[in-house]
Amino acid sequence: MNDFFNKDIISIKDYTRDQLENIFEYTDKMMALDPIKRREICKGKTLSYLFYEPSTRTRLSFESAIASIGGNSLGISDISSSSTQKGESLGDTVKIMSIYSDVLVLRHPLDGSSRFASEISSKPVINAGSGTEEHPTQAIQDLFTIKKEKKKIDGLKIGIVGDLKYGRTVYSLLSGLGNYDVEVHLISPESLRIRSDSIYDIKKKISFTESTDIEEHIDDLDVVYVTRIQKERFPDEEEYLKVKGSYIIGLDLLQKMKDDTIILHPLPRLDEIATDVDKTKNAKYFQQAEYGKYTRAAMLGLILNENGF
Ligand code: CP
């Protein structure tokens, strides 16, 4: 039986390096498969999705992924059109969705929401973003992108830039990087520094520096992972306005980077990467979004097939 069969994906912390590498191998296999053979992998399986927060990439890449492996999807992307509006609880909604499907993908604004759902659901739950806490499938996609584009993860110098306080992808990515030998530089406005309580375990695994100055390490980084300032999570708009536009990666800054530095972003972006960077060979964020479809298809193939594919 494969390690992922019938299991939830709640936190990247639940995975060993070997398990992550196993997902990457299956993703490579998924990408190489003939599309007709690919459609046999989850033929007749149903994925349901329940999104209490907006999404473009995560929801649609899951929908695209399950379709590509022969399954189908149903779900709620606009919570205002569901019985939640009549007062139905998260627990009851999850219970119902798990009756109608083989695997449930949940995004919710509360930390712990996916863990809670997994205790109620009769089917595996995949965390598609829980509060400011975790976005594990994004981290798997990010690690896979680094590995594909840099041919390795060990030994890399990785800068993580932007909203490190509220950006959940950052916490999942750091936990994932904890399985590798990397040097991490965290760059953020003072008020958006990483939450030290949330990286207590990570601190034991990777060495990192913290800075407000993006130019400090920029000429030495192999990967620049840019994040959006998460306006929706600020308790006070005034505080958001103080840090809005703190870092903008433009062609001027790109010239200070190494020739082969790659720029990643979980997206959506606002103004933190200038659009004229998109056409450079360093911009890998749209490729990263494409890899997300294949990493998710691989994860679904493993969760829904006892012996993998
Ligand atoms: N990266 C990401 O989670 O994007 P969406 O919010 O569009 O799903």
Residues whose N, C-alpha, C, O or C-beta is under 5 A from the ligand:
A	BS01	CP	P54 S55 T56 R57 T58 R59 P266 L267 P268
